[in-house]
Amino acid sequence: MLNGYLAAFRQLTDPPIRAVIWRVALWTTLIFGALAWGLTVAVLSFDPAFRFDWVPFEWLRDAVVWMAEVVVAVLGGFIFFVVLWLLFAAIVQFIAGFYLERVIAAVEARHFPDLPPATPPPLQATLGAMLRLFASMLLFNLVALPIYLIPTVGMVVFYVLNGYLLGREYFEMVAIRRCDAASMRATRRAHSGPLMGAGLVTTLLLSLPLVNLIAPIVAAAAMVHFYGSQARQAGVAAAITAPPS
């Protein structure tokens, strides 16, 4: 799987993929910048004293406000950056969803020209998959947020959780072009280990500034290498079913 990521990085200079990188970077920067600015303004304008003015007793209100200020001071920064990470990961992957078919096609044309023609899913299906990924990441990460506060354990849970989600989603994005849903799930279960590893690498790439702008492109390209290599090893006729009609 690591070789797939290395090959994906080497192909980033190809004109079709380079054009996708510029488009994804531009749109992600504009949209994320606007949303991050709005979120920052909302957080900075939060006033615990105003929010708890409904508490009937002054001494109780003072205690509640004090506790709220402590929570905001201790956890606010951490939660704020987790939310920003989720927001950025969602935006860059959603924007990339408009262009990933071009990336997948470019990788297949260069490295796997012997594979049978694929049947790309409709754009709305790809974007729907990206929205589903965002919803899953948001829900599971919010549920796991208290665990993230535990040193070391929190980091392990963060990478394992998001690695699983990303590895599964990018594999399905590539596999659904060449096989039906049942075959795709069976292949995914048979290679759960490598797919988890791929998801961990993708999560790491999304954690790195600037590199995270190309993380979805690299992940999709690397997954093409993984799926294509498996098809060749098993024999194209046995590993890849006919495209859905």
N, C-alpha and C positions, 0 to 999 in steps of 0.2 A: 504493500500500500504506500509505503514511503516513496518508492520509485515513481509512483503515479503523481505524487505531489511535486517531486523534483521535475518530472517531465512537464507538469502543468506550469510551473514557474518559468521553465525554459521557453514555453510557447507564448508567454505573455507579450512578446514583442511582435507576434504575427499581426499584420494589419487589421484583420477582422476583430481579433480579441483586444488589440490596443484601442480601437475605436469604441468598443464596449466599455473599457475601463474609464475612458474620459467621460462618457455619458453618465455612467453610474456615479463616478466621483462628483461630477458637477451637480446632478440632481440631488444626491444624498447630502452634500454639503449645504445646499440651499434649504432643503426641507428640514434637515436636522437642526441647522442653525436657527431657523425661525421657531421651531418647537422648543428647543433648549432655552432660547431667550424667554419665551412665554412661561415655561416651567420655572425658570430661575426667578422671574418677577413674582410669580405666584407664591413661591416658597419664602422669598424675602419679605413679602407683604403680610405673611401670616402673623397675627397678633393673638397670643393665647388669652390675654386679658379680655379682648373683645369677644373671642369665641366662647368664653365661659361666663359671660355676664348674666346668664340665666340662673346661675347658682344662687339660691336665696340668701345664704349667710355669708357675710364678708370674710370671716375667718376660714370658712370652707372653700370659698372661691379663691382666696389667696393660696391655700394649700394645693388646690387643683391646678392653678396657674403655675405654681412653682414646679410641680411634678411634670406638667406639660413642657415647661422650659427645659427641664433636665433631659427629658426624653428627646426633645428636638436637638439639644446640644450634643448628646451622646450618640444617638442613632440617626439623627437627621442627615448628617453628611454621608454616612454609609449608605442609607436607603436612597438618598438622592442620586448617588453615583451608580448604584445598582439599577435604578430606574432609567438613568441616562444610558447605561450600557444596553439595557433591553430595548430602549427606544431606538438607539443607533443600529443595533443588530437587526431590528425589525425593518427599519427604513431601508438600509442598504440591501437587505435581501429582497424586500418588496420591489425596489427599483430594479435590482438585478434580474428579477423575474421576467421583466419585459424583454431582456436581451440574452438570457442564458441559452436559449435554443441556438442562437448564433455561435455561442462558445462551444456547445456540445457538437454541433455540426462541423465546426472547424477542427476540433480534436479528432473526430472520427475520420474526416477527410484526410488528415495528415498521417494518423497512426493506425487506423483500422479501415482502410478502403475495401478490404475483403469482406466485411460484414454485409449482410443483406440490407436493403433499404429500410430505413426506420419509418415509423408513423408518428410524427411529432404530435403531442396532444394540443388541443386548442389553447390559445393564449389565456382564456379565462380559467381553464383548468390549472394551468401553471400558477397563475396569480392566486387562485383559490387555495392551492397547496401552500403557497407562501403565507397567506393569511392564516391558514390552519396552523402552520408552524409557529407564527407569531403568537397566536392565541394559546397554544400549548406551552411555549416558552414563558409567556407572561404568567399563566396560571400556576405552573409548577414552580417557577422561581419565586413567586410571591408566597406560595405555601412553604417553600423551603427557606424563606428569608430568615426566620429565627435561627436555623441551623448554620447559616452563613456567618453568624456572629461568633461561632465557636472556632478558635484558632485551629488551623490545619484541617480539622474535620470539615469545616465550612468550605474551604477551598476544594477539597476532594469531592464533596457532594456537588458543588457547583460545576466542576468539570465533568463528572460522571453523568449528571443529569442532562446538561446541555449537550454533551458528547453523544449521548444516546439519541436525543431528539434530532440533532443535526445529521448524524450519520444515517439514520433511518430516512429522513426526508430527502436528502440529496441522492441516496441510492434509488429511492422510488422515482424521483424525477427523471433519472437516466433510464432505469429499467422499464418504466411504463411505456417507453417509446418502442420497445421490442418484444414485450411479452404481456400476457394477460395478468390480471390482479392475483389470481391463485398462484401462478408460477413465480410472480414477483415476491409474494410473501414467503413462499417456500425457499427461494434463493436467499432472501434476507435472513431467514432463520438459520439456514445452513452456514452462513458467513457472518454471524452476529459479532464474533470477535474482531475481525478486520474492520467491520463497519463501525464498531465502537471506537476503534483506534482512529479511523478516519474522522469521526465526529469530534474526538478529543483534539486532533490537530486543527480542525476547523474552528473549534471553540478558542483554542490558543491564538489562532490568527485573528479572530474577531476581538481578542483582548489587546492586541498590539496597535497603538496609534499609527495611522496612515496605512499600515498593512491591512487593517480591517476593511478598508475601502475595496480591496481586491479579494477579500476572503471568499465571498460567494462564487466568484469567477474561478478561483483556484480550486475550490471544493468541487464544483461541478466538473471541471476538467479532469481532476484527479479521479473522480468517480467513474468517468468514461473509461479511463485507463484500467481501473479495477474491473469493471463489468466486461470490457472488451477482452481483457486477459483471461478472465474466467471462461468466456465463451470460446476462446481459442483452445484453452487447455482441455475443455470437455468436448470440443467439437462443436462447430457452429450449429449443426442440425440438432444436436442433443441439448445444447445449452440455451438456444434462443428459439422460442416458438414463433410461429408466423405472426406478423403484425395483426392486431385486431381489425376486423372488417368494419 
